[in-house]
Every structure is written in C-alpha cells, then in structure tokens.
C-alpha cells in the first residue's frame, strides 16, 4: 500500500489545479509554460509548489499583466484549500 503525506497531497492538488487552468486556456499555452519552466529552471510543474516564483516569472514573461487572470483562476480552483498554510503560501508567492 502506498501512503502519501499531507504535503505530497497538497503538492499534487496544486499541480493538478495549475494544469487544469492552463489546459482550459489551451493546450499550446500549457505546453509553452511547461517548456519555459524546463528551459529556464530545469524543473517541472510539480516543482513549482516549492518554487512558485518560477511559475510567477514564466507567467509574467509569457502573458504580461494578463498573468493575473491566470493566477485568479488558480486561486479560484484552490479556494477551498487556501486556509492550509502551504497552499496559501503558494498562492501568495505566485501572485507577486
């Protein structure tokens, strides 16, 4: 039996939420963000849970001020979990 700790579950929740928001915008958008994350930081989307500043910088580079619309969508998907410190910390950092 595989057991996951709370932090791994939160990380997965954030990753899936970000993936869904990016896919809702369009697959090319998702692929562009994933490509830029790897190209600039040698990381993948789940790594953004510990390093939300990476996602923040990529979204700003690709979308300018429109990145806030994407961040708002991510916040909306995670609103029921935003009282949890690690998720709130992610949301605050990705919003800066």
MODELLER restraints for C-alpha pairs under 7 A, 6 or more apart:
rsr = mdl.restraints
at = mdl.atoms
rsr.add(forms.Gaussian(group=physical.xy_distance, feature=features.Distance(at['CA:10:A'], at['CA:87:A']), mean=6.92, stdev=0.5))
rsr.add(forms.Gaussian(group=physical.xy_distance, feature=features.Distance(at['CA:11:A'], at['CA:46:A']), mean=6.65, stdev=0.5))
rsr.add(forms.Gaussian(group=physical.xy_distance, feature=features.Distance(at['CA:11:A'], at['CA:49:A']), mean=5.79, stdev=0.5))
rsr.add(forms.Gaussian(group=physical.xy_distance, feature=features.Distance(at['CA:14:A'], at['CA:49:A']), mean=6.89, stdev=0.5))
rsr.add(forms.Gaussian(group=physical.xy_distance, feature=features.Distance(at['CA:15:A'], at['CA:45:A']), mean=6.36, stdev=0.5))
rsr.add(forms.Gaussian(group=physical.xy_distance, feature=features.Distance(at['CA:15:A'], at['CA:46:A']), mean=5.35, stdev=0.5))
rsr.add(forms.Gaussian(group=physical.xy_distance, feature=features.Distance(at['CA:17:A'], at['CA:74:A']), mean=6.37, stdev=0.5))
rsr.add(forms.Gaussian(group=physical.xy_distance, feature=features.Distance(at['CA:17:A'], at['CA:77:A']), mean=6.21, stdev=0.5))
rsr.add(forms.Gaussian(group=physical.xy_distance, feature=features.Distance(at['CA:18:A'], at['CA:74:A']), mean=5.95, stdev=0.5))
rsr.add(forms.Gaussian(group=physical.xy_distance, feature=features.Distance(at['CA:21:A'], at['CA:73:A']), mean=6.49, stdev=0.5))
rsr.add(forms.Gaussian(group=physical.xy_distance, feature=features.Distance(at['CA:21:A'], at['CA:74:A']), mean=6.36, stdev=0.5))
rsr.add(forms.Gaussian(group=physical.xy_distance, feature=features.Distance(at['CA:22:A'], at['CA:29:A']), mean=6.22, stdev=0.5))
rsr.add(forms.Gaussian(group=physical.xy_distance, feature=features.Distance(at['CA:22:A'], at['CA:30:A']), mean=4.89, stdev=0.5))
rsr.add(forms.Gaussian(group=physical.xy_distance, feature=features.Distance(at['CA:23:A'], at['CA:30:A']), mean=5.61, stdev=0.5))
rsr.add(forms.Gaussian(group=physical.xy_distance, feature=features.Distance(at['CA:33:A'], at['CA:58:A']), mean=6.73, stdev=0.5))
rsr.add(forms.Gaussian(group=physical.xy_distance, feature=features.Distance(at['CA:34:A'], at['CA:44:A']), mean=6.70, stdev=0.5))
rsr.add(forms.Gaussian(group=physical.xy_distance, feature=features.Distance(at['CA:34:A'], at['CA:45:A']), mean=6.64, stdev=0.5))
rsr.add(forms.Gaussian(group=physical.xy_distance, feature=features.Distance(at['CA:36:A'], at['CA:58:A']), mean=6.72, stdev=0.5))
rsr.add(forms.Gaussian(group=physical.xy_distance, feature=features.Distance(at['CA:37:A'], at['CA:43:A']), mean=5.85, stdev=0.5))
rsr.add(forms.Gaussian(group=physical.xy_distance, feature=features.Distance(at['CA:37:A'], at['CA:44:A']), mean=6.34, stdev=0.5))
rsr.add(forms.Gaussian(group=physical.xy_distance, feature=features.Distance(at['CA:37:A'], at['CA:58:A']), mean=6.87, stdev=0.5))
rsr.add(forms.Gaussian(group=physical.xy_distance, feature=features.Distance(at['CA:38:A'], at['CA:44:A']), mean=6.07, stdev=0.5))
rsr.add(forms.Gaussian(group=physical.xy_distance, feature=features.Distance(at['CA:48:A'], at['CA:54:A']), mean=6.36, stdev=0.5))
rsr.add(forms.Gaussian(group=physical.xy_distance, feature=features.Distance(at['CA:48:A'], at['CA:55:A']), mean=6.14, stdev=0.5))
rsr.add(forms.Gaussian(group=physical.xy_distance, feature=features.Distance(at['CA:49:A'], at['CA:90:A']), mean=6.31, stdev=0.5))
rsr.add(forms.Gaussian(group=physical.xy_distance, feature=features.Distance(at['CA:52:A'], at['CA:90:A']), mean=5.84, stdev=0.5))
rsr.add(forms.Gaussian(group=physical.xy_distance, feature=features.Distance(at['CA:52:A'], at['CA:93:A']), mean=5.80, stdev=0.5))
rsr.add(forms.Gaussian(group=physical.xy_distance, feature=features.Distance(at['CA:52:A'], at['CA:94:A']), mean=5.12, stdev=0.5))
rsr.add(forms.Gaussian(group=physical.xy_distance, feature=features.Distance(at['CA:53:A'], at['CA:93:A']), mean=6.18, stdev=0.5))
rsr.add(forms.Gaussian(group=physical.xy_distance, feature=features.Distance(at['CA:53:A'], at['CA:94:A']), mean=5.85, stdev=0.5))
rsr.add(forms.Gaussian(group=physical.xy_distance, feature=features.Distance(at['CA:55:A'], at['CA:94:A']), mean=6.57, stdev=0.5))
rsr.add(forms.Gaussian(group=physical.xy_distance, feature=features.Distance(at['CA:56:A'], at['CA:94:A']), mean=4.80, stdev=0.5))
rsr.add(forms.Gaussian(group=physical.xy_distance, feature=features.Distance(at['CA:56:A'], at['CA:95:A']), mean=6.83, stdev=0.5))
rsr.add(forms.Gaussian(group=physical.xy_distance, feature=features.Distance(at['CA:59:A'], at['CA:67:A']), mean=5.41, stdev=0.5))
rsr.add(forms.Gaussian(group=physical.xy_distance, feature=features.Distance(at['CA:60:A'], at['CA:67:A']), mean=5.60, stdev=0.5))
rsr.add(forms.Gaussian(group=physical.xy_distance, feature=features.Distance(at['CA:71:A'], at['CA:95:A']), mean=6.30, stdev=0.5))
rsr.add(forms.Gaussian(group=physical.xy_distance, feature=features.Distance(at['CA:75:A'], at['CA:91:A']), mean=6.61, stdev=0.5))
rsr.add(forms.Gaussian(group=physical.xy_distance, feature=features.Distance(at['CA:81:A'], at['CA:87:A']), mean=6.83, stdev=0.5))
rsr.add(forms.Gaussian(group=physical.xy_distance, feature=features.Distance(at['CA:82:A'], at['CA:88:A']), mean=4.87, stdev=0.5))
